């Protein structure tokens, strides 16, 4: 039999870090940044604070990193993909891998990056309307970004979807920020962040502060595990096009500069994926020393961690829901689970199971997190704790001599 109900699911937080994480769980889940001014220097400190929140800048390649950020400042886009030519929607996932792919709700819309001085094309979308060259300034020299559409379906909205850089693996990010040029009216320009289910993340749309002829920045990041799967950017109340002169007849046209966002991480957990890049990592557990050895598929780097002891059984799973495998072992002699969450590093111990049980961790309640579970060979019975509501469940399936699929490697 299982241990008494009182001991079915005892959870000990054994580090002060984990205790602090529990205390802070009642705080706001999101942090927002907003600034506006006439020159780049007036928003620089806010942008830098946002960058520091996301972490160090990662290189523009197909490697994946557990943390840090990516940036797009448009200046590296070559002339054949800049004004007066259009830029492919997946340029920053295929040509320059940064895990961002653009889309719009307007079927006829394309994307354009302004020219540089050496190309001979007017700067800052002057080829669309001569007034734009003087209307817009840049945050990082010298290119800007916009959506291009025709009169049939005017469009000033762009959606950014995230992927593991250089792949088609859907991803999420911890935060996103954007710089706007020439926001005239409050409420016309905003950023909306959505999760992987298409739900608008709190606090909803973040409106850019006005700075006519200047620059505005808005950014949002999450510190309680929420992840952004896509962002929608609304730029002004009209599209950039010939005759749409800013400030006339209520027209507020806006261009975009830098995009800043967290390192893309796979939306769904993959087996033995310790770095969150959507690809399984080569990894082994050495029982004689209780050591984990891994080679990160994202960066091709080697790591070793001592966690466990002789006789422990390694368990693969994403127990904290961050799409990365956590270090976890099951100790058959005592029916005890030990793990370190990849999201915050908190060490946790759970007493669940008896000597002879087989660990069969998996997502049994459809919440995207791995549940603690055992299979009892003597009776062919599954026992597990649903991570969604901590409910204890039992399912009879199998007979003595069977091998549970989730624990087939044991």
MIMARKE-699738 format. One record per residue (C-alpha): x, y, z; residue number from 0. Coordinates in nm, 3 decimals, decimal comma, m for minus. Layout:
<rs>
       X       Y       Z   k
       X       Y       Z NUM
...
</rs>
This chain:
<rs>
       X       Y       Z   k
   0,000   0,000   0,000   0
   0,100   0,363  m0,038   1
   0,201   0,555   0,267   2
  m0,073   0,728   0,461   3
  m0,268   1,008   0,297   4
  m0,087   1,252   0,521   5
   0,241   1,150   0,361   6
   0,116   1,099   0,003   7
   0,247   1,431  m0,118   8
   0,481   1,601   0,127   9
   0,671   1,886  m0,030  10
   0,977   2,036   0,130  11
   1,140   2,350  m0,001  12
   1,493   2,300   0,118  13
   1,665   2,614   0,000  14
   1,620   2,978   0,090  15
   1,609   3,061  m0,280  16
   1,306   2,841  m0,331  17
   1,143   2,991  m0,021  18
   1,190   3,340  m0,157  19
   1,043   3,228  m0,489  20
   0,731   3,110  m0,309  21
   0,700   3,437  m0,120  22
   0,734   3,643  m0,438  23
   0,466   3,441  m0,618  24
   0,201   3,684  m0,496  25
   0,370   3,977  m0,671  26
   0,284   4,106  m1,015  27
   0,349   3,858  m1,293  28
   0,449   4,124  m1,548  29
   0,680   4,423  m1,559  30
   0,627   4,700  m1,813  31
   0,859   4,970  m1,944  32
   0,760   5,290  m2,119  33
   0,948   5,602  m2,224  34
   0,923   5,877  m2,485  35
   1,127   6,176  m2,591  36
   1,270   6,389  m2,869  37
   1,602   6,206  m2,905  38
   1,743   5,854  m2,862  39
   1,911   5,956  m2,536  40
   1,575   6,030  m2,373  41
   1,465   5,667  m2,394  42
   1,808   5,503  m2,374  43
   1,809   5,431  m2,000  44
   1,466   5,265  m2,013  45
   1,566   5,051  m2,310  46
   1,884   4,949  m2,129  47
   1,688   4,855  m1,816  48
   1,467   4,633  m2,029  49
   1,772   4,474  m2,192  50
   1,927   4,404  m1,852  51
   1,604   4,242  m1,737  52
   1,612   3,996  m2,029  53
   1,984   3,922  m2,002  54
   2,291   3,931  m2,220  55
   2,273   3,967  m2,599  56
   2,303   3,635  m2,781  57
   2,464   3,599  m3,126  58
   2,256   3,600  m3,444  59
   2,282   3,232  m3,531  60
   2,098   2,903  m3,494  61
   2,238   2,829  m3,152  62
   1,991   2,827  m2,861  63
   2,062   2,956  m2,514  64
   1,885   2,896  m2,179  65
   1,856   3,272  m2,123  66
   1,951   3,612  m2,260  67
   1,797   3,809  m2,544  68
   1,787   3,870  m2,918  69
   1,760   4,205  m3,098  70
   1,664   4,331  m3,443  71
   1,779   4,680  m3,540  72
   1,720   4,635  m3,918  73
   2,058   4,782  m4,015  74
   2,201   4,449  m4,126  75
   1,926   4,387  m4,383  76
   2,098   4,391  m4,726  77
   1,995   4,629  m5,004  78
   1,816   4,361  m5,206  79
   1,573   4,317  m4,914  80
   1,547   4,689  m4,826  81
   1,362   4,983  m4,985  82
   1,233   4,990  m5,248  83
   1,230   4,609  m5,223  84
   1,030   4,408  m4,971  85
   1,181   4,194  m4,695  86
   1,076   3,825  m4,661  87
   0,856   3,761  m4,358  88
   1,097   3,496  m4,230  89
   1,420   3,688  m4,293  90
   1,501   3,693  m3,921  91
   1,455   3,321  m3,889  92
   1,604   3,195  m4,214  93
   1,856   3,452  m4,346  94
   1,960   3,598  m4,011  95
   1,841   3,341  m3,754  96
   1,688   3,519  m3,455  97
   1,364   3,323  m3,419  98
   1,119   3,594  m3,537  99
   0,871   3,556  m3,824 100
   0,630   3,833  m3,925 101
   0,265   3,811  m4,031 102
  m0,037   4,037  m4,076 103
  m0,413   3,997  m4,089 104
  m0,402   4,166  m4,430 105
  m0,350   3,910  m4,703 106
  m0,194   4,161  m4,940 107
   0,056   4,307  m4,694 108
   0,434   4,279  m4,714 109
   0,718   4,406  m4,498 110
   0,974   4,672  m4,571 111
   1,296   4,802  m4,422 112
   1,408   5,153  m4,514 113
   1,724   5,217  m4,713 114
   2,069   5,327  m4,608 115
   2,246   5,639  m4,730 116
   2,469   5,457  m4,979 117
   2,181   5,300  m5,172 118
   2,060   5,622  m5,335 119
   1,703   5,554  m5,216 120
   1,554   5,826  m4,990 121
   1,610   5,756  m4,621 122
   1,339   5,659  m4,369 123
   1,077   5,557  m4,628 124
   1,108   5,873  m4,834 125
   1,036   5,660  m5,141 126
   0,683   5,606  m5,008 127
   0,623   5,974  m4,934 128
   0,892   6,246  m4,929 129
   0,761   6,381  m4,598 130
   0,864   6,067  m4,411 131
   1,237   6,137  m4,435 132
   1,195   6,438  m4,206 133
   0,904   6,302  m4,001 134
   1,096   6,001  m3,866 135
   1,418   5,972  m3,669 136
   1,593   5,647  m3,571 137
   1,698   5,496  m3,239 138
   1,981   5,291  m3,391 139
   2,113   5,420  m3,723 140
   1,991   5,409  m3,982 141
   1,704   5,182  m4,091 142
   1,339   5,151  m3,986 143
   1,065   4,890  m4,038 144
   0,700   4,902  m4,149 145
   0,413   4,705  m4,304 146
   0,331   4,775  m4,670 147
  m0,024   4,731  m4,803 148
  m0,245   4,866  m5,080 149
  m0,568   5,066  m5,076 150
  m0,790   4,757  m5,082 151
  m0,695   4,644  m4,732 152
  m0,496   4,920  m4,557 153
  m0,278   4,768  m4,286 154
  m0,074   4,913  m4,001 155
  m0,060   4,601  m3,781 156
   0,217   4,341  m3,767 157
   0,228   4,015  m3,571 158
   0,557   3,865  m3,456 159
   0,562   3,487  m3,406 160
   0,854   3,312  m3,238 161
   1,049   2,999  m3,329 162
   1,367   2,829  m3,224 163
   1,613   3,024  m3,445 164
   1,656   2,866  m3,787 165
   1,382   2,605  m3,735 166
   1,005   2,559  m3,760 167
   0,978   2,467  m3,390 168
   0,724   2,705  m3,227 169
   0,873   2,899  m2,938 170
   0,792   3,152  m2,670 171
   0,986   3,440  m2,515 172
   0,992   3,594  m2,169 173
   0,962   3,954  m2,284 174
   0,930   4,182  m2,586 175
   0,993   4,550  m2,649 176
   0,975   4,784  m2,950 177
   1,088   5,138  m3,037 178
   0,844   5,357  m3,234 179
   0,920   5,667  m3,439 180
   0,684   5,968  m3,433 181
   0,392   5,871  m3,208 182
   0,165   6,176  m3,220 183
  m0,146   6,071  m3,031 184
  m0,195   5,861  m2,719 185
  m0,387   5,538  m2,783 186
  m0,295   5,501  m3,151 187
   0,009   5,282  m3,093 188
   0,025   4,976  m2,870 189
   0,180   4,637  m2,806 190
  m0,027   4,326  m2,725 191
   0,130   4,000  m2,603 192
  m0,038   3,659  m2,636 193
   0,037   3,317  m2,491 194
   0,056   2,993  m2,690 195
  m0,321   2,939  m2,650 196
  m0,395   3,278  m2,808 197
  m0,493   3,442  m2,480 198
  m0,403   3,805  m2,422 199
  m0,155   3,821  m2,137 200
  m0,218   4,064  m1,852 201
  m0,204   4,366  m1,839 202
  m0,335   4,364  m2,198 203
  m0,243   4,626  m2,456 204
   0,045   4,857  m2,359 205
   0,008   5,200  m2,515 206
   0,308   5,399  m2,632 207
   0,356   5,749  m2,495 208
   0,338   6,029  m2,757 209
   0,658   6,191  m2,879 210
   0,577   6,378  m3,201 211
   0,885   6,373  m3,422 212
   1,069   6,174  m3,157 213
   1,086   5,818  m3,023 214
   0,872   5,604  m2,792 215
   0,952   5,269  m2,629 216
   0,726   5,007  m2,473 217
   0,827   4,670  m2,335 218
   0,684   4,391  m2,123 219
   0,842   4,093  m1,951 220
   0,711   3,821  m1,719 221
   0,869   3,693  m1,399 222
   0,629   3,417  m1,289 223
   0,669   3,173  m1,576 224
   0,427   3,328  m1,828 225
   0,557   3,308  m2,184 226
   0,484   3,515  m2,495 227
   0,410   3,313  m2,810 228
   0,328   3,612  m3,032 229
   0,296   3,988  m3,017 230
   0,073   4,219  m3,215 231
   0,204   4,568  m3,284 232
  m0,038   4,845  m3,383 233
   0,146   5,140  m3,536 234
  m0,058   5,460  m3,554 235
  m0,396   5,494  m3,722 236
  m0,291   5,463  m4,086 237
  m0,042   5,292  m4,315 238
   0,269   5,441  m4,468 239
   0,181   5,532  m4,827 240
   0,201   5,815  m5,076 241
  m0,022   6,105  m4,966 242
  m0,059   5,982  m4,607 243
   0,122   6,277  m4,458 244
   0,164   6,267  m4,081 245
  m0,041   6,528  m3,897 246
  m0,281   6,607  m4,182 247
  m0,650   6,522  m4,150 248
  m0,585   6,336  m3,826 249
  m0,334   6,096  m3,984 250
  m0,080   5,949  m3,738 251
   0,167   5,733  m3,930 252
   0,444   5,557  m3,740 253
   0,752   5,355  m3,822 254
   0,925   5,098  m3,600 255
   1,286   5,065  m3,497 256
   1,451   4,814  m3,261 257
   1,277   4,491  m3,157 258
   1,416   4,344  m2,832 259
   1,298   4,009  m2,698 260
   1,398   3,715  m2,480 261
   1,573   3,410  m2,619 262
   1,310   3,191  m2,790 263
   1,238   2,866  m2,606 264
   1,038   2,573  m2,742 265
   0,665   2,598  m2,667 266
   0,640   2,229  m2,582 267
   0,878   2,018  m2,382 268
   1,073   1,752  m2,570 269
   1,230   1,448  m2,402 270
   1,576   1,512  m2,251 271
   1,569   1,876  m2,364 272
   1,767   2,053  m2,092 273
   1,824   2,382  m2,278 274
   1,472   2,436  m2,415 275
   1,561   2,444  m2,784 276
   1,305   2,181  m2,885 277
   1,571   1,915  m2,946 278
   1,672   1,627  m2,720 279
   2,020   1,660  m2,570 280
   2,268   1,376  m2,542 281
   2,261   1,299  m2,170 282
   2,352   1,019  m1,930 283
   2,322   0,954  m1,558 284
   2,612   0,772  m1,391 285
   2,466   0,579  m1,093 286
   2,803   0,502  m0,936 287
   2,868   0,872  m0,871 288
   2,521   1,027  m0,904 289
   2,642   1,247  m1,188 290
   2,453   1,388  m1,486 291
   2,644   1,453  m1,809 292
   2,484   1,651  m2,092 293
   2,577   1,803  m2,425 294
   2,353   2,098  m2,502 295
   2,214   2,069  m2,855 296
   2,163   2,446  m2,860 297
   2,525   2,546  m2,799 298
   2,713   2,214  m2,831 299
   2,855   2,268  m2,482 300
   2,930   2,000  m2,222 301
   2,811   2,011  m1,861 302
   2,821   1,780  m1,560 303
   2,619   1,805  m1,238 304
   2,629   1,591  m0,927 305
   2,272   1,509  m0,828 306
   2,165   1,176  m0,685 307
   2,338   0,870  m0,549 308
   2,404   0,508  m0,634 309
   2,075   0,322  m0,675 310
   1,874   0,626  m0,780 311
   1,675   0,615  m1,104 312
   1,697   0,923  m1,332 313
   1,361   1,060  m1,442 314
   1,309   1,282  m1,744 315
   1,038   1,547  m1,725 316
   0,938   1,912  m1,718 317
   0,794   1,941  m1,369 318
   0,785   2,323  m1,355 319
   0,637   2,383  m1,702 320
   0,921   2,590  m1,853 321
   0,974   2,351  m2,149 322
   1,312   2,238  m2,015 323
   1,394   1,904  m1,855 324
   1,460   1,922  m1,482 325
   1,719   1,720  m1,292 326
   1,514   1,452  m1,116 327
   1,576   1,112  m0,958 328
   1,357   0,851  m0,789 329
   1,503   0,662  m0,492 330
   1,336   0,317  m0,493 331
   1,460   0,218  m0,148 332
   1,257   0,495   0,017 333
   1,002   0,587  m0,251 334
   1,136   0,942  m0,262 335
   1,164   1,189  m0,548 336
   1,437   1,453  m0,561 337
   1,453   1,726  m0,823 338
   1,595   2,066  m0,911 339
   1,362   2,285  m1,117 340
   1,529   2,437  m1,422 341
   1,318   2,755  m1,400 342
   1,433   2,879  m1,060 343
   1,680   2,624  m0,927 344
   1,462   2,531  m0,627 345
   1,542   2,191  m0,471 346
   1,236   1,981  m0,390 347
   1,170   1,647  m0,224 348
   0,851   1,441  m0,257 349
   0,772   1,117  m0,076 350
   0,559   0,918  m0,319 351
   0,579   0,546  m0,382 352
   0,713   0,228  m0,223 353
   1,022   0,016  m0,266 354
   0,975  m0,176  m0,589 355
   0,763   0,087  m0,764 356
   0,871   0,211  m1,105 357
   0,883   0,586  m1,174 358
   0,661   0,669  m1,474 359
   0,652   1,050  m1,469 360
   0,442   1,211  m1,742 361
   0,176   1,471  m1,811 362
  m0,137   1,283  m1,706 363
  m0,365   1,585  m1,645 364
  m0,298   1,785  m1,965 365
  m0,156   2,098  m1,799 366
   0,180   2,096  m1,976 367
   0,373   1,989  m1,664 368
   0,516   1,649  m1,577 369
   0,334   1,473  m1,292 370
   0,500   1,258  m1,029 371
   0,383   0,901  m1,092 372
   0,474   0,542  m1,013 373
   0,365   0,203  m1,150 374
   0,342  m0,092  m0,911 375
   0,447  m0,416  m1,087 376
   0,290  m0,644  m0,824 377
  m0,061  m0,514  m0,898 378
  m0,028  m0,338  m1,233 379
  m0,143  m0,008  m1,085 380
  m0,061   0,355  m1,168 381
  m0,046   0,609  m0,885 382
   0,010   0,976  m0,962 383
  m0,035   1,330  m0,834 384
  m0,189   1,569  m1,088 385
   0,023   1,886  m1,098 386
  m0,282   2,088  m1,202 387
  m0,460   2,054  m0,867 388
  m0,236   1,824  m0,658 389
  m0,505   1,554  m0,670 390
  m0,413   1,192  m0,594 391
  m0,527   0,944  m0,858 392
  m0,515   0,568  m0,911 393
  m0,556   0,368  m1,234 394
  m0,539  m0,009  m1,266 395
  m0,372  m0,095  m1,594 396
  m0,138  m0,388  m1,654 397
  m0,043  m0,710  m1,480 398
   0,265  m0,849  m1,311 399
   0,546  m0,892  m1,565 400
   0,436  m0,600  m1,783 401
   0,674  m0,311  m1,852 402
   0,530   0,042  m1,832 403
   0,612   0,238  m2,147 404
   0,706   0,555  m1,958 405
   0,966   0,357  m1,762 406
   1,067   0,108  m2,031 407
   1,433   0,207  m2,010 408
   1,459   0,111  m1,642 409
</rs>
